[in-house]
Amino acid sequence: MTNKGIGRSGGDMPALHGYGITEPGKAEVLVVDTYRMEDGLLAEHWGAVQPLPLDQFGNSRLM
């Protein structure tokens, strides 16, 4: 998957938000990954993927 994203780090809950293209010419998706760290180790992970609305395909200002 080709993707672009931004991250947030702070405390014990870092997160990544981005979008990607699973295959050229296929639907773009929005992706959010949130992590909970404990004692410097990964304790939990939550992820969400949502198809990008058709009218937003190719929008370079998503984030």
BANU-874291 format. One record per residue (C-alpha): residue in one letter; x, y, z. Coordinates in steps of 0.02 Angstrom, whole numbers, plus 50000, padded with zeros to 5 digits. Example, Ala and Ser with C-alpha at 12.3 -4.5 7.8 and 13.67 -1.06 7.14 Angstrom:
% residues 2
@type: A; x: 50615; y: 49775; z: 50390
@type: S; x: 50684; y: 49947; z: 50357
//
This chain:
% residues 63
@type: M; x: 50000; y: 50000; z: 50000
@type: T; x: 50065; y: 50172; z: 49954
@type: N; x: 50030; y: 50296; z: 50092
@type: K; x: 50061; y: 50468; z: 50165
@type: G; x: 50031; y: 50514; z: 50345
@type: I; x: 50064; y: 50617; z: 50498
@type: G; x: 50101; y: 50562; z: 50675
@type: R; x: 50072; y: 50624; z: 50851
@type: S; x: 50183; y: 50575; z: 50993
@type: G; x: 50153; y: 50619; z: 51172
@type: G; x: 50133; y: 50526; z: 51333
@type: D; x: 50088; y: 50343; z: 51318
@type: M; x: 49966; y: 50359; z: 51170
@type: P; x: 50057; y: 50392; z: 51004
@type: A; x: 49948; y: 50395; z: 50848
@type: L; x: 49966; y: 50395; z: 50658
@type: H; x: 49840; y: 50464; z: 50534
@type: G; x: 49857; y: 50447; z: 50348
@type: Y; x: 49787; y: 50391; z: 50184
@type: G; x: 49839; y: 50263; z: 50059
@type: I; x: 49807; y: 50181; z: 49893
@type: T; x: 49796; y: 49992; z: 49901
@type: E; x: 49828; y: 49971; z: 49714
@type: P; x: 49849; y: 50100; z: 49575
@type: G; x: 49678; y: 50144; z: 49509
@type: K; x: 49589; y: 50070; z: 49660
@type: A; x: 49499; y: 50157; z: 49802
@type: E; x: 49595; y: 50268; z: 49921
@type: V; x: 49574; y: 50238; z: 50107
@type: L; x: 49594; y: 50340; z: 50267
@type: V; x: 49691; y: 50253; z: 50405
@type: V; x: 49709; y: 50288; z: 50592
@type: D; x: 49823; y: 50188; z: 50707
@type: T; x: 49829; y: 50224; z: 50893
@type: Y; x: 49946; y: 50138; z: 51014
@type: R; x: 49957; y: 50126; z: 51203
@type: M; x: 50131; y: 50108; z: 51272
@type: E; x: 50173; y: 50038; z: 51444
@type: D; x: 50348; y: 50040; z: 51517
@type: G; x: 50418; y: 50081; z: 51344
@type: L; x: 50333; y: 49931; z: 51262
@type: L; x: 50181; y: 49917; z: 51150
@type: A; x: 50034; y: 49865; z: 51259
@type: E; x: 49885; y: 49892; z: 51142
@type: H; x: 49847; y: 49943; z: 50963
@type: W; x: 49686; y: 50007; z: 50884
@type: G; x: 49667; y: 50030; z: 50698
@type: A; x: 49531; y: 50095; z: 50584
@type: V; x: 49519; y: 50098; z: 50394
@type: Q; x: 49384; y: 50191; z: 50298
@type: P; x: 49359; y: 50210; z: 50110
@type: L; x: 49386; y: 50388; z: 50051
@type: P; x: 49229; y: 50469; z: 49976
@type: L; x: 49236; y: 50471; z: 49786
@type: D; x: 49229; y: 50662; z: 49779
@type: Q; x: 49390; y: 50670; z: 49883
@type: F; x: 49500; y: 50557; z: 49774
@type: G; x: 49663; y: 50645; z: 49732
@type: N; x: 49635; y: 50784; z: 49860
@type: S; x: 49808; y: 50837; z: 49922
@type: R; x: 49734; y: 50932; z: 50070
@type: L; x: 49660; y: 50785; z: 50166
@type: M; x: 49760; y: 50814; z: 50325
//
